[in-house]
Amino acid sequence: MTVPVLHILRQKDFELQIWCVTMAIAAARTLKAVVQDLTGAIYPSVLAIDVLILCTFCVLGLLIYHNKITRIPLAAGPILLGLLIFSYVQFDGIFGTTEYNLMGLGVLFVLVYDYQTLRWLMVLYLLAILGANYYVRIEGPFEPAPAGSASGTLDNFFTTLVAGLILILYFKDALVRESGRILQLRKELGRKVDIITLQHQELERRKRQLHEANANLQAQIQEHTQQIVRQNKAIEDYMRLSSESLSEPLRNIIAETVGLRDDSFLERQLKQEVSELHIIVRNLREDIKRHGDFK
């Protein structure tokens, strides 16, 4: 039973662990007082105060443990302070048996409340103790409990000592585990930084490859462009030479066909073919000229 409880407790935030363990120790110490009240001469006022304190600690501890509340309620501080002050007065102040409980309550306030709340709560705490001691000194109308109903000084000392040792040992273990968790997080962060560094290096390598690929592509495009320009120039030169080489024979052919008559079908067909050839050569020259003007 203990192991699952500790396992669940260790899964909580460190601050919640402080609250739960402190409440458990305070409840155990108060339970001891209740048992003493029941096994000896029973005084209803003493028993009622101890039972109320015990119920307050148990309810707060269970609510925190089961995540019903995420922090100690502000009202719990003054309630516990009022109960312990009443018990303190009841046992005749520092000559009684509840001074250890009041000291423990001060430690509890420091552990569980934030600084803003703690400022005025500790003022209330000190004023309550001063008021209680003044009340005891002037021997107010409230009648102290019989001495036999309280634990002895030595008993309270050892009870407080054991509670303090348990608290210190648990927090030491909690701090070791927290330090280990932080160390593990640092290692994990280091691994992630290494991964990010490798990814950055890989990204830089791919960027260089991309730049090289773009440079190669630009060079290939430029080479192909120059090759196309050379081919177009060669085609243009060929067309120009062809048109020039055809011009003289074509003029001779035209001159020979001028004297032909249109009587026979062959003569008419020959004139038509020569005329079409002349048109082709002329269009070819005009295309070459327009191409040169465009350039």
C-alpha positions as a Markdown table, in Angstrom:
| # | Residue | x | y | z |
|---|---|---|---|---|
| 1 | Met | 0.0 | 0.0 | 0.0 |
| 2 | Thr | 2.8 | 2.4 | 0.8 |
| 3 | Val | 4.7 | 2.0 | -2.4 |
| 4 | Pro | 1.8 | 2.9 | -4.7 |
| 5 | Val | 1.0 | 5.9 | -2.5 |
| 6 | Leu | 4.6 | 7.1 | -2.7 |
| 7 | His | 4.7 | 6.4 | -6.4 |
| 8 | Ile | 1.6 | 8.6 | -7.0 |
| 9 | Leu | 3.0 | 11.3 | -4.7 |
| 10 | Arg | 6.3 | 11.4 | -6.6 |
| 11 | Gln | 4.5 | 12.0 | -9.9 |
| 12 | Lys | 3.2 | 15.3 | -8.6 |
| 13 | Asp | 4.9 | 18.7 | -8.7 |
| 14 | Phe | 7.6 | 19.3 | -6.1 |
| 15 | Glu | 5.5 | 22.0 | -4.3 |
| 16 | Leu | 2.5 | 19.6 | -4.1 |
| 17 | Gln | 4.8 | 17.0 | -2.6 |
| 18 | Ile | 5.8 | 19.4 | 0.1 |
| 19 | Trp | 2.2 | 20.1 | 1.0 |
| 20 | Cys | 1.1 | 16.4 | 1.1 |
| 21 | Val | 4.1 | 15.3 | 3.2 |
| 22 | Thr | 3.7 | 18.2 | 5.6 |
| 23 | Met | 0.0 | 17.5 | 6.1 |
| 24 | Ala | 0.6 | 13.8 | 6.6 |
| 25 | Ile | 3.2 | 14.4 | 9.3 |
| 26 | Ala | 1.0 | 17.1 | 11.0 |
| 27 | Ala | -1.9 | 14.7 | 10.9 |
| 28 | Ala | 0.1 | 11.8 | 12.4 |
| 29 | Arg | 1.4 | 14.1 | 15.2 |
| 30 | Thr | -2.2 | 15.3 | 16.0 |
| 31 | Leu | -3.5 | 11.7 | 15.8 |
| 32 | Lys | -1.0 | 10.8 | 18.6 |
| 33 | Ala | -2.4 | 13.6 | 20.7 |
| 34 | Val | -6.0 | 12.4 | 20.1 |
| 35 | Val | -5.0 | 8.8 | 21.1 |
| 36 | Gln | -3.4 | 10.2 | 24.3 |
| 37 | Asp | -6.6 | 12.2 | 25.0 |
| 38 | Leu | -8.7 | 9.0 | 24.6 |
| 39 | Thr | -6.5 | 6.7 | 26.6 |
| 40 | Gly | -6.3 | 8.9 | 29.7 |
| 41 | Ala | -8.7 | 11.1 | 31.5 |
| 42 | Ile | -11.0 | 12.5 | 28.8 |
| 43 | Tyr | -11.4 | 16.3 | 28.8 |
| 44 | Pro | -14.0 | 17.2 | 26.1 |
| 45 | Ser | -12.5 | 20.6 | 25.3 |
| 46 | Val | -9.0 | 19.2 | 24.8 |
| 47 | Leu | -10.3 | 16.3 | 22.7 |
| 48 | Ala | -12.5 | 18.6 | 20.6 |
| 49 | Ile | -9.6 | 20.9 | 19.7 |
| 50 | Asp | -7.3 | 18.0 | 18.8 |
| 51 | Val | -10.0 | 16.3 | 16.7 |
| 52 | Leu | -10.7 | 19.5 | 14.8 |
| 53 | Ile | -7.0 | 20.0 | 14.1 |
| 54 | Leu | -6.7 | 16.3 | 13.0 |
| 55 | Cys | -9.7 | 16.6 | 10.6 |
| 56 | Thr | -8.3 | 19.8 | 9.1 |
| 57 | Phe | -5.0 | 18.3 | 8.3 |
| 58 | Cys | -6.5 | 15.0 | 7.0 |
| 59 | Val | -9.0 | 16.8 | 4.8 |
| 60 | Leu | -6.4 | 19.2 | 3.3 |
| 61 | Gly | -4.0 | 16.3 | 2.7 |
| 62 | Leu | -6.6 | 14.2 | 0.9 |
| 63 | Leu | -7.8 | 17.0 | -1.2 |
| 64 | Ile | -4.3 | 17.9 | -2.3 |
| 65 | Tyr | -3.3 | 14.2 | -2.9 |
| 66 | His | -6.4 | 13.6 | -5.1 |
| 67 | Asn | -5.9 | 16.9 | -7.0 |
| 68 | Lys | -9.1 | 18.4 | -5.8 |
| 69 | Ile | -7.3 | 21.5 | -4.9 |
| 70 | Thr | -4.0 | 22.8 | -6.3 |
| 71 | Arg | -2.8 | 24.8 | -3.3 |
| 72 | Ile | -3.5 | 25.2 | 0.4 |
| 73 | Pro | -6.7 | 27.4 | 0.7 |
| 74 | Leu | -6.0 | 30.7 | 2.3 |
| 75 | Ala | -8.7 | 30.2 | 4.9 |
| 76 | Ala | -6.9 | 27.1 | 6.2 |
| 77 | Gly | -4.1 | 29.2 | 7.7 |
| 78 | Pro | -6.1 | 31.3 | 10.0 |
| 79 | Ile | -8.3 | 28.3 | 11.0 |
| 80 | Leu | -5.3 | 26.2 | 12.0 |
| 81 | Leu | -3.7 | 29.2 | 13.7 |
| 82 | Gly | -6.9 | 29.8 | 15.8 |
| 83 | Leu | -7.2 | 26.1 | 16.8 |
| 84 | Leu | -3.5 | 25.9 | 17.8 |
| 85 | Ile | -3.6 | 29.2 | 19.7 |
| 86 | Phe | -6.6 | 28.0 | 21.6 |
| 87 | Ser | -4.8 | 24.7 | 22.4 |
| 88 | Tyr | -1.7 | 26.8 | 23.4 |
| 89 | Val | -3.7 | 28.9 | 25.8 |
| 90 | Gln | -5.4 | 25.8 | 27.1 |
| 91 | Phe | -2.1 | 24.2 | 28.0 |
| 92 | Asp | -0.8 | 27.4 | 29.7 |
| 93 | Gly | 1.5 | 28.7 | 27.0 |
| 94 | Ile | 5.1 | 27.8 | 26.8 |
| 95 | Phe | 4.8 | 25.9 | 30.0 |
| 96 | Gly | 2.4 | 23.6 | 28.2 |
| 97 | Thr | 2.8 | 21.2 | 25.3 |
| 98 | Thr | 1.7 | 23.0 | 22.1 |
| 99 | Glu | 4.7 | 25.3 | 21.5 |
| 100 | Tyr | 6.1 | 22.7 | 19.0 |
| 101 | Asn | 2.8 | 22.6 | 17.1 |
| 102 | Leu | 2.9 | 26.4 | 16.8 |
| 103 | Met | 6.5 | 26.3 | 15.6 |
| 104 | Gly | 5.6 | 23.7 | 13.1 |
| 105 | Leu | 2.6 | 25.8 | 11.9 |
| 106 | Gly | 5.0 | 28.7 | 11.2 |
| 107 | Val | 7.2 | 26.4 | 9.1 |
| 108 | Leu | 4.1 | 25.1 | 7.3 |
| 109 | Phe | 3.1 | 28.7 | 6.5 |
| 110 | Val | 6.6 | 29.4 | 5.0 |
| 111 | Leu | 6.5 | 26.2 | 2.9 |
| 112 | Val | 3.0 | 26.4 | 1.4 |
| 113 | Tyr | 2.1 | 30.1 | 0.9 |
| 114 | Asp | 3.5 | 32.5 | -1.6 |
| 115 | Tyr | 5.4 | 35.6 | -0.4 |
| 116 | Gln | 2.5 | 38.1 | -0.9 |
| 117 | Thr | 0.2 | 36.0 | 1.3 |
| 118 | Leu | 2.9 | 35.1 | 3.7 |
| 119 | Arg | 3.7 | 38.7 | 4.6 |
| 120 | Trp | 0.4 | 39.5 | 6.3 |
| 121 | Leu | -0.2 | 35.9 | 7.4 |
| 122 | Met | 3.1 | 35.9 | 9.4 |
| 123 | Val | 2.1 | 39.2 | 11.0 |
| 124 | Leu | -1.1 | 37.6 | 12.1 |
| 125 | Tyr | 0.8 | 34.6 | 13.3 |
| 126 | Leu | 3.2 | 36.7 | 15.5 |
| 127 | Leu | 0.3 | 38.8 | 16.8 |
| 128 | Ala | -1.6 | 35.7 | 17.8 |
| 129 | Ile | 1.3 | 34.3 | 19.7 |
| 130 | Leu | 2.0 | 37.6 | 21.5 |
| 131 | Gly | -1.7 | 37.9 | 22.3 |
| 132 | Ala | -1.9 | 34.3 | 23.6 |
| 133 | Asn | 1.2 | 34.8 | 25.8 |
| 134 | Tyr | -0.2 | 38.1 | 27.2 |
| 135 | Tyr | -3.5 | 36.3 | 27.9 |
| 136 | Val | -1.7 | 33.5 | 29.8 |
| 137 | Arg | 0.5 | 36.0 | 31.7 |
| 138 | Ile | -2.5 | 38.0 | 33.0 |
| 139 | Glu | -4.3 | 34.7 | 33.9 |
| 140 | Gly | -7.4 | 35.3 | 31.8 |
| 141 | Pro | -10.8 | 33.7 | 32.7 |
| 142 | Phe | -10.1 | 30.7 | 30.6 |
| 143 | Glu | -9.2 | 27.8 | 32.8 |
| 144 | Pro | -6.1 | 25.8 | 31.7 |
| 145 | Ala | -6.4 | 22.0 | 31.2 |
| 146 | Pro | -5.0 | 19.8 | 33.9 |
| 147 | Ala | -1.3 | 18.9 | 33.5 |
| 148 | Gly | -2.0 | 15.2 | 33.3 |
| 149 | Ser | -3.9 | 15.6 | 30.0 |
| 150 | Ala | -0.8 | 16.8 | 28.1 |
| 151 | Ser | 2.2 | 15.1 | 26.7 |
| 152 | Gly | 5.5 | 15.6 | 28.5 |
| 153 | Thr | 8.2 | 17.9 | 27.2 |
| 154 | Leu | 10.5 | 14.9 | 26.4 |
| 155 | Asp | 7.7 | 13.2 | 24.5 |
| 156 | Asn | 7.0 | 16.3 | 22.4 |
| 157 | Phe | 10.7 | 16.8 | 21.8 |
| 158 | Phe | 11.2 | 13.3 | 20.4 |
| 159 | Thr | 7.9 | 13.4 | 18.4 |
| 160 | Thr | 9.0 | 16.7 | 16.8 |
| 161 | Leu | 12.5 | 15.3 | 16.2 |
| 162 | Val | 11.1 | 12.2 | 14.4 |
| 163 | Ala | 8.7 | 14.3 | 12.3 |
| 164 | Gly | 11.5 | 16.7 | 11.3 |
| 165 | Leu | 13.8 | 13.8 | 10.4 |
| 166 | Ile | 11.1 | 12.2 | 8.2 |
| 167 | Leu | 10.4 | 15.6 | 6.6 |
| 168 | Ile | 14.2 | 16.1 | 5.9 |
| 169 | Leu | 14.7 | 12.6 | 4.6 |
| 170 | Tyr | 11.8 | 12.8 | 2.2 |
| 171 | Phe | 12.8 | 16.2 | 0.9 |
| 172 | Lys | 16.3 | 15.0 | 0.5 |
| 173 | Asp | 15.1 | 12.1 | -1.6 |
| 174 | Ala | 12.8 | 14.5 | -3.5 |
| 175 | Leu | 15.6 | 16.9 | -4.2 |
| 176 | Val | 17.9 | 14.0 | -5.4 |
| 177 | Arg | 15.1 | 12.9 | -7.7 |
| 178 | Glu | 14.4 | 16.4 | -8.9 |
| 179 | Ser | 18.1 | 16.9 | -9.5 |
| 180 | Gly | 18.2 | 13.7 | -11.5 |
| 181 | Arg | 15.2 | 14.8 | -13.5 |
| 182 | Ile | 16.9 | 18.1 | -14.3 |
| 183 | Leu | 20.1 | 16.3 | -15.3 |
| 184 | Gln | 18.1 | 14.0 | -17.5 |
| 185 | Leu | 16.4 | 17.0 | -19.1 |
| 186 | Arg | 19.8 | 18.7 | -19.6 |
| 187 | Lys | 21.0 | 15.5 | -21.4 |
| 188 | Glu | 17.9 | 15.4 | -23.5 |
| 189 | Leu | 18.3 | 19.1 | -24.3 |
| 190 | Gly | 21.9 | 18.4 | -25.3 |
| 191 | Arg | 20.8 | 15.6 | -27.6 |
| 192 | Lys | 18.2 | 17.8 | -29.2 |
| 193 | Val | 20.8 | 20.5 | -29.6 |
| 194 | Asp | 23.1 | 18.0 | -31.3 |
| 195 | Ile | 20.3 | 16.8 | -33.6 |
| 196 | Ile | 19.5 | 20.4 | -34.5 |
| 197 | Thr | 23.1 | 21.1 | -35.2 |
| 198 | Leu | 23.3 | 18.0 | -37.5 |
| 199 | Gln | 20.1 | 19.1 | -39.2 |
| 200 | His | 21.5 | 22.6 | -39.7 |
| 201 | Gln | 24.7 | 21.1 | -41.2 |
| 202 | Glu | 22.6 | 18.9 | -43.5 |
| 203 | Leu | 20.6 | 21.9 | -44.5 |
| 204 | Glu | 23.7 | 23.8 | -45.3 |
| 205 | Arg | 25.0 | 20.9 | -47.3 |
| 206 | Arg | 21.8 | 20.6 | -49.3 |
| 207 | Lys | 21.8 | 24.4 | -49.9 |
| 208 | Arg | 25.3 | 24.1 | -51.3 |
| 209 | Gln | 24.2 | 21.2 | -53.5 |
| 210 | Leu | 21.2 | 23.3 | -54.7 |
| 211 | His | 23.5 | 26.3 | -55.5 |
| 212 | Glu | 25.8 | 24.0 | -57.4 |
| 213 | Ala | 22.9 | 22.4 | -59.3 |
| 214 | Asn | 21.6 | 25.9 | -60.1 |
| 215 | Ala | 25.0 | 27.0 | -61.3 |
| 216 | Asn | 25.3 | 23.8 | -63.5 |
| 217 | Leu | 21.9 | 24.4 | -64.9 |
| 218 | Gln | 22.6 | 28.0 | -65.7 |
| 219 | Ala | 25.8 | 26.9 | -67.4 |
| 220 | Gln | 24.0 | 24.2 | -69.4 |
| 221 | Ile | 21.3 | 26.7 | -70.4 |
| 222 | Gln | 23.9 | 29.2 | -71.5 |
| 223 | Glu | 25.7 | 26.5 | -73.5 |
| 224 | His | 22.5 | 25.3 | -75.1 |
| 225 | Thr | 21.5 | 28.9 | -75.9 |
| 226 | Gln | 24.9 | 29.5 | -77.6 |
| 227 | Gln | 24.5 | 26.3 | -79.5 |
| 228 | Ile | 21.1 | 27.3 | -80.7 |
| 229 | Val | 22.5 | 30.7 | -81.7 |
| 230 | Arg | 25.3 | 29.0 | -83.7 |
| 231 | Gln | 22.8 | 26.7 | -85.3 |
| 232 | Asn | 20.5 | 29.5 | -86.3 |
| 233 | Lys | 23.5 | 31.4 | -87.6 |
| 234 | Ala | 24.5 | 28.4 | -89.7 |
| 235 | Ile | 21.0 | 28.0 | -91.0 |
| 236 | Glu | 20.8 | 31.7 | -91.8 |
| 237 | Asp | 24.2 | 31.6 | -93.6 |
| 238 | Tyr | 23.1 | 28.5 | -95.5 |
| 239 | Met | 19.8 | 30.1 | -96.5 |
| 240 | Arg | 21.6 | 33.3 | -97.7 |
| 241 | Leu | 24.1 | 31.3 | -99.7 |
| 242 | Ser | 21.4 | 29.2 | -101.1 |
| 243 | Ser | 19.3 | 32.2 | -102.2 |
| 244 | Glu | 22.4 | 33.8 | -103.7 |
| 245 | Ser | 23.4 | 30.7 | -105.5 |
| 246 | Leu | 19.9 | 30.4 | -106.9 |
| 247 | Ser | 19.6 | 34.0 | -108.0 |
| 248 | Glu | 21.9 | 33.8 | -111.1 |
| 249 | Pro | 20.5 | 30.5 | -112.5 |
| 250 | Leu | 17.0 | 31.7 | -111.9 |
| 251 | Arg | 17.7 | 34.9 | -113.8 |
| 252 | Asn | 19.0 | 32.8 | -116.7 |
| 253 | Ile | 16.0 | 30.6 | -116.6 |
| 254 | Ile | 13.6 | 33.5 | -116.6 |
| 255 | Ala | 15.5 | 35.1 | -119.5 |
| 256 | Glu | 15.2 | 31.8 | -121.5 |
| 257 | Thr | 11.5 | 31.6 | -120.8 |
| 258 | Val | 10.7 | 35.1 | -121.8 |
| 259 | Gly | 10.7 | 34.2 | -125.4 |
| 260 | Leu | 8.5 | 31.2 | -125.1 |
| 261 | Arg | 5.0 | 31.3 | -126.4 |
| 262 | Asp | 1.9 | 30.2 | -124.6 |
| 263 | Asp | 0.7 | 27.9 | -127.4 |
| 264 | Ser | 1.6 | 24.6 | -125.8 |
| 265 | Phe | 0.8 | 23.2 | -122.4 |
| 266 | Leu | 4.4 | 22.5 | -121.6 |
| 267 | Glu | 5.5 | 26.1 | -122.2 |
| 268 | Arg | 2.7 | 27.4 | -120.1 |
| 269 | Gln | 3.6 | 24.9 | -117.3 |
| 270 | Leu | 7.3 | 25.8 | -117.5 |
| 271 | Lys | 6.5 | 29.6 | -117.2 |
| 272 | Gln | 4.3 | 28.9 | -114.2 |
| 273 | Glu | 7.0 | 26.8 | -112.5 |
| 274 | Val | 9.6 | 29.4 | -113.1 |
| 275 | Ser | 7.3 | 32.1 | -111.8 |
| 276 | Glu | 6.7 | 30.1 | -108.6 |
| 277 | Leu | 10.4 | 29.5 | -108.1 |
| 278 | His | 11.0 | 33.2 | -108.5 |
| 279 | Ile | 8.5 | 34.0 | -105.8 |
| 280 | Ile | 10.0 | 31.4 | -103.5 |
| 281 | Val | 13.5 | 32.9 | -103.8 |
| 282 | Arg | 12.2 | 36.4 | -103.3 |
| 283 | Asn | 10.3 | 35.3 | -100.2 |
| 284 | Leu | 13.4 | 33.6 | -98.9 |
| 285 | Arg | 15.4 | 36.8 | -99.4 |
| 286 | Glu | 12.8 | 38.8 | -97.6 |
| 287 | Asp | 12.7 | 36.4 | -94.7 |
| 288 | Ile | 16.5 | 36.5 | -94.4 |
| 289 | Lys | 16.4 | 40.3 | -94.5 |
| 290 | Arg | 13.7 | 40.5 | -91.8 |
| 291 | His | 15.6 | 38.1 | -89.6 |
| 292 | Gly | 18.7 | 40.2 | -89.9 |
| 293 | Asp | 16.7 | 43.4 | -89.0 |
| 294 | Phe | 15.2 | 41.6 | -86.0 |
| 295 | Lys | 18.6 | 40.7 | -84.7 |
